[in-house]
Amino acid sequence: MTEALLGIDVGTSSCKALLIDGRGRPLASAAADYPLAQPRPGWTEQDPALWVEGARAAVGAALATSPAGGLRVIGIGLSGQMHGLTPLDAAGQVLRPAILWNDQRNAAECAMMTEAAGGAEALLRQTNNRMLVGYTGGKILWMKRHEPDLFRRLRYVLNPKDYLRLVLTGEIATEVSDASGTGLFDVAARTWARPLIEDLDLDPALLPPAFESAAITGRLSAAGARLLGLPAGIPVVGGGGDSVIQTLGSGVIVPGELQTTIGTAGILAAALETPRENPQGRAQIFCNVLPGGWHAMGVSLNAGGSLSWLRQLAGGFTGAAPSFGALLALAESAPPGARGLLFLPYLNGERCPHSDPDARATLLGLTARHGAADVARAVVEGVVHSLRDIHGLLQEAGVSGTIIKASGGGARAALWRQIQADLFGCPVVTTESAADGAALGAALVAGLGLGLWPDAAAIPKPRELTRQESDARRGAVYRRGQEIYRGLHALLAEPSRQLAEPIFEGAA
């Protein structure tokens, strides 16, 4: 019987389960999809019961497809979408749908919290991060101001993966990487920023104990065991927020390498040996899931979600939405640069490098000669332009790399990988289970917590699957497009703000 580690990733659109052996090799994987709700413009919510059912279905399917001879799961690691507010009462019951990472409702609350902290610089001194729209902290204050009856019943605030931990183990806990994304965490000291929390007139007891990511934070309860179809008592480690832990899944554990992720969001990330200063708080400096490590990244709110939007749009015209593969093939038939068409992918506002919930997506350069292939190409290229825009910001903080390890669902697309290689001017590689990077990272952290490896350096490195080199001719086209792209947010910020005015919502 093979001993296995189980990684569970509570994503925005699906829950993934991955089983690996003690050498880090994948044994079986599965995913279970679920919807999200957008009850008002700029709002995104999800019923936490969907995560629990998704975990049950994904783990069950992975176990059912595991190799002959049987598996013995010896440890479980958890990952999940970051920043979500899962509000619980004293009995651990969910008070309202979770408010997700890409929700844009709390701009006023974030400004109020920054002012209460003594201004942006004072806030950075306490957390090394701005209070960004979408962070958990602003959601707590929003709930206090707009849902006071529910807030009076609020006893615990958990991120999505930590709610699943509660269901599986009965334990209230989080770990340092997900805690970093609340905006209420002292990243340098790896602990809650208690003075800040008290200055904001919030009860520190609302926030769970924060452990190192590889710490064992509970064991599978009888109820959790029935849910997953596994024996009770299996250790469950802290795990990590998906944006952070997936760097481990790609083998990005030392400075000099970059990871890009094209999922619903787009992420550019790098490992740090020490916490860096974060000028103006434009990047995100978090605790890494590895002990004594830190993590630098920028997150665009719109990446694979942009292609999903285009797919839905096309389906509205034709009555049947094309597959993602068909859209990518259509994009590949157009030339690099999409015949002078640029797409700003700000479909849900933006976080990095522009913290602007009112930012609007734009197709610039559209002419009568452009066709569907050019539009598809522009959307695909626009996602990579947003990642390169983030890279420029990280370079200002002294973070760079000479190779990109691509992950997320978008890593499956050779076109998206090649555009990255050409625009960044460096090799782009994929590694085994790159599309399941967060689940793989969670499983690896579980192994580290159980002592299968003595330290991070001994964690098995993922096997390289593909490598694409940059092309100078195409790169020149993309770099020229990037020069234009970088100036567009400033030019369009004010008209975008005006178009976000309530007068345009639902006028008869």
N, C-alpha and C positions, 0 to 999 in steps of 0.2 A: 504494500500500500504506500502510495506516494504522499509525503508530507507537503502541504501546500499553504501558501499565504493568500489571503483574500483581500483585494482592494475594492472598495465600493465608492463610486463617485456620484454624488447627488448634483447633477447638472441642471441647467436651465430648462432644457427641453427633453432630457432623458436621464435615467439612472443607468450607470454602467457598472458591471461587475467583472473582475478579472482575477483569475487564479494563476499563480506562478509557483514554480518549484524553488528550492533553496539556492539554485544558481541563477535565479532571476528570469528563467525562461517561461514564456506564457504556456499555460496548459489548456485554458478554455476561457471564453469571454462571452458576454451577452449584454444586451441593452433593452430597456423598456421605456418607451416614449410616453410623454404626458404633455398636456397643454399648459399655457399660462393665460392669465386673464389681463385685459387692458380695459378696465372699467371706465377710464377717462383718459383724454389725451395726456401723454407723459407718465401715466401710471402703469406699473406692471406688478401683478400680484399672483400668488400661487397658493393653493390649498396644501398645507404640509402633509395631509393624508396621501397625496399623490406621490410624495417622495418615499413614504413607507411602502406603499403598494408597488412602486417602481423597484425598490430594493428587493422586495420579496420575489417579484417576477424575474428580475435580472439575475439574482443569485441562483434562483431555482433553475433557470435556463442554463446558466453556466455550469452548474453541478451536473445537469442532465447530459451535457455534451462533453464532460471531462473524460480523460483517457480511460480505457479499460483497466481494470485492476483496482480501481477505487482511489479515493483521496481522503486524507485526514487533514482537515483545516486546523492549523496550529495557531494562527493569529489573524486578526482582522484590522485593517487600516481604513480610515475614512477620509474622504475628500468631498468637497462640494463648492458650489457657487458661493462667492464671498459676499459680505456686506448685508445680507438679507436680514430683516427683522422678523423673527418668529416670536410673538409675544405669548407668554404663558401665565396662567393664574397660579395660585398657591398649590393647587392640586396637579399642576403640570398640564392642564388642558389649554388648547390653543384658543386665544381670545378672538382672533380675526385672521383672515388670510395673510400670509407672509408678504411683506413689502420687499421686492427684489432689488438686486444690485443696480439694475438699469432704470429704476424708478426715478423720476425727475421732480417730484412734488415738493421737495424740502429745501429749495434754494433759500427762502426767507429764514428758515430755522438754522441753516448752516451759517448764514451771515450773523444771526443773533448769537450763535455759539462762539463765533470768532471774536465778536465784540466783547462778549462776557469773559473771554480768556485774556483780554487785554490787547487784542489786535492780532494780525496775522503772524508777526514776528514772535510775539509772546507764545502763541499757540505752537509755532514750529519748535520753539525751545523746549516745549513739554512733550511733543509727540514726533517731531521731525516730519510731519505731514499736515497738509491743509485739511480742513473739514470739508471734504468734497461732497457735492450733491451725489447721493447714492450711498455714501457711507452709513453705517448703522446708527452712528450717533445722531445725525440729523433726523433720522426716522423716529428715534425715541422722543425727541422734542416735538416733532410733528404730531405724534400720537398724543402727547401731553396737551398740546394746544388745541387740537382739532377733534379728539375723541376722549374727552376728560372722564367720561363714565367708565370706558374701558381701561383707561390709564390707571384709575384708582384701584382696579383689580389686578394690575400688572405686578408680577412678582419676579419673573425671570425673562431675560432677553437672550435668545440663542440664535446663532447662525444656522443655516440649513443642515449642515452635516452634524452639528452638535445636537440638533433636535433628533436626528436619526440615532445618535449615540444614546440619548435619553430613552428612546423607544427600545433599543436593543439591550441596554444595560441597567436602566433605572438611574443613571448617574448624570448629574448636572456638571458639565465641564466644557472647556474649550482648550485651545492650544495657541502658542504665540503667533503663528502666521495668520490665522483667522482673526485673532484679537487685534493684530496690527491694522486690519482693515475696518475697524470700527471708528477710527478717528479719536479714540479715547485711551490709547495705549502708548506708554513710554517705550518706544522701540529700542532705544539705546540700552535702557535698563531691563528690558524684557519683562515689564510688569505694568499693571493698570496705572494710568496717570491719575491717581486718586485726588490730588489737589484740583486738577482740572475738572474732574467729574463733580466734585463738591461745589466748585465755583459755578458750575452750570445748574446747580440746584437739582441734581439727580442723585438718586440713592445708589452708592457703589454696590450695594447688595443685589441690584438688578442684574449685575454682570457675573458670569460664572467664573470659578477659579480657572486661571490660565496656566497650563502645564507646558513643558517642552514637548515638541511634537512626537517624539519617540517614546514618551512616558506611557505606561499602561494606565489608562483612565477608567477602566471597568472591565467586567467580564460578561459574556453573553448570558443574560438571564433566561429563566425558563420560558418567559413570554417571547423574548428575542429569539431563542432557539427554535420555538415553534414557528415563528414568522419566517426564518431563513431555512428551516429544515436542516439545522446543524445541532450538534450536542451543546448543552449548556456548559458554561465555564470557560469558553475560549476567550483569551485575552483580547481586548480592544484597545489599541493605542490611540494617542491624541490625533494623529493624522495631519491634515493641513488644508488650507484654502486652495482651491484648484489652481488659481493663477500662480501660486508659489510652488506647490508640490509637484506640478507637472514638469518643472525644470529638472527635478531629480529623475523623473521618468524618462527624460531625454538624455540624461547623463551630464547635464550642465551643473557642475558642482564646484568649479574653480573659475576665477576671473579669466577673461580672454575669449570666452565663448558666449554667444548670444542664442537665445531661444525665441522663436516667433510661434505664436499660436493663432490660428484662424479657426475659431469656433463661432458661437453667436457673437462674441466680442473679438477684438484683436489685441494681442499682447506682445510686447517686446520686453524681454527680461534678461537679467544677468545675475550671477552669484557674486557676493561681496564677502571679503574676509573681515571687514570692519564696517560699522555704520557710517555712511557718507553724509556730509552736509547736503541739504536739499534746498538750494536757493529758490526762494519764493514758493517752495512747496509744489512745484509744477510736476515733478516726478513722484513716484511712490517708493519710499524706502521702508521695507518691512523686515521683520525677523524671518529668517529662513527656517525650513523644517529641520535642517541639520544643526546639531548643537554648536553654539558659538558662531553661527553664520548669519549673514544678512542677505538681503535680496533687493535689487533695484528693478523697477519696471515702470512702464507706462501702459495704460489700458485705454484703447479706443472702444467706445460703446457699440461700434457698428463694423462688423467684418463679415463673417458668413451670413449674418442677418441681412446684409445688403443683397446678397444673392437670393436669399429667401424672399425678400421683398420683390425683387425683379421677377422671380418665378411666379409669385402670386399675381403680380401685375399682368404678366403675359397670359396667365390663366384666365384673368378677367376679360381679356380680348378674345381669346380663342375658345373658352369654355372648358379647357383642360390644361392644367399647369404642366409645362415641360419638366422633365427630370433635371436634376442638377448637372448630370453628365451631359445632357443635350445642350444646356446653357453654356457649359464650359467649352464644349466642342464648337458651338457657335462663336464664342469669344475668340477661340484660337484661330478661326478663319479670318479674322480681321487683323490688320497689321499692328505692330507695336505703336503705341501712342494713339490708337483708335482714330486715326485721321484728324488729330487735333481736338479730340473730345476729352474733357476732364470731368471726373465725378468726385464730388466731395461727399463722403458717405455719412453725413451727420443726420441720419434718419431718426435718431432718438436723442438729439442733442449731442454733446461731446464732453469727454472728461479730460483727455490728454492728447496733445499738449495744450489744448484750450479747454478750460473748465467753463463750459457754456451750455446750460440746458436749453437755451433758445436758439442754438445753432441749427441751421436747416441744410438738408442735403441739396446739392446743386449739380445739374448737368451743364457744364459751361462749354461753349464752342459749337453748339448744335446747329447744323445747317441742313438744307434739303437733301444734300448728298449722303448724309449719314443714314445707315440702315440698322436693322436689329443687331447685326453682328458687332457693329461699332459700339452700340450702347452696352451690349453685354461685355465687350472688352473693356470699356471705360469703367464699368462697375468693378470688374475684377482688378484692374490696375489701380482704381481708387483706393481699394482696401490696402494694397501694398504701399501706395503713397502715404497713407495714414501711418503705417508702421515705420516708414523711413522718416516721417516727420517726428515721431517719437524718438527715433534713434538720434536725431540731431539734438534733442533735449538732453538725452542721457550722455551724449558726448560732452556737453557743457559741464556735466557733473563728473567728468573723467572716466566714464564707463564706455568701453569699446570692446570690439571683438573681431576676430579674423575668420570666423566660421559661424554659420547659422545652422541650428538644429531646429527643423520645422516640426510642429506638432499640431494636434487638433484635427478635426475632420477635414479642414482645408489642406492639410499636408498630403492627403491622398491625391490631390490634383497636381499633375506635373506642370501645368501651365502656371499655377500660383507659385510653385516652387521656383520655376525658371525666372519669372518676373522678379522675385526676390533676389535671386542670384545676380541678375543683370542690374537691378537698381542699386543694390548694396555693394556690388563689385566684389563678392566673395563667394566661396562655395556654400551651397545649401545641401544639407544631408537630412535624410530621415532615418530613424532607428526603429528597431522592432517594437511593435505596440505603440508607435508614436501617436496614433489616433486615439489611443486610450491612455495618454500620458499621465493624467491625474490619477486614474485608477491604478496604474502601474506604480506611480510614486507612492500612493497610499499603501500598496502591498509591500514595497521596499521599506518604507518607514516602519511597518509592522515587523518586518524581519530584523531591522536595526533595534527596535525596542525589545524584541525577544532575545537579543544577543547572538543572532545567527552570524553577524559580522562584527568585529571588534570596534570598527569606526567607519566613518563615511568613506574613507579611501578604499575600504575593502568591499563596498557594495558592488555587486556585479554591474559592469557597464553594458548598456544595451548594444546589440549588434547592429552595425550600419547596414541599411538596406539599399538606399539610393543616394546618389551624389550628382549634383548638377553644378557645372562651372559657369562663371559669368561670361557674357559675350559683349565685347567692347562696342560694337555697332549698335546693338539694341540698348545697351547701357547709356549711350549718349542721348538717345531719344528719351529714355525715362528720366535721366537727370535733368534734361531741359524741362520736361513736364513737371518735375519736382520743384524746380525753381519757381515756376508759375504757381503751382499748388500751394506753396508755403505762404504766398502773399494773399491768398484768397479769403481766408477767414477774417482778417482785419478789414478787408474791403466790404465784405458782406455781413459783418456782425450787426450793424445798425439796421439795415433793411430786414434781416432775419428776425431781429428783436421785434420790429414793427409787425411783421407777419405772424408773430406769436401772440399778438394782442387778442383778447377774448372776442372782439367784434367779429373775427373771422370764424369763430366756432359756432356752427349750427344756425347761422342766420337764415331766416325764412326767405 
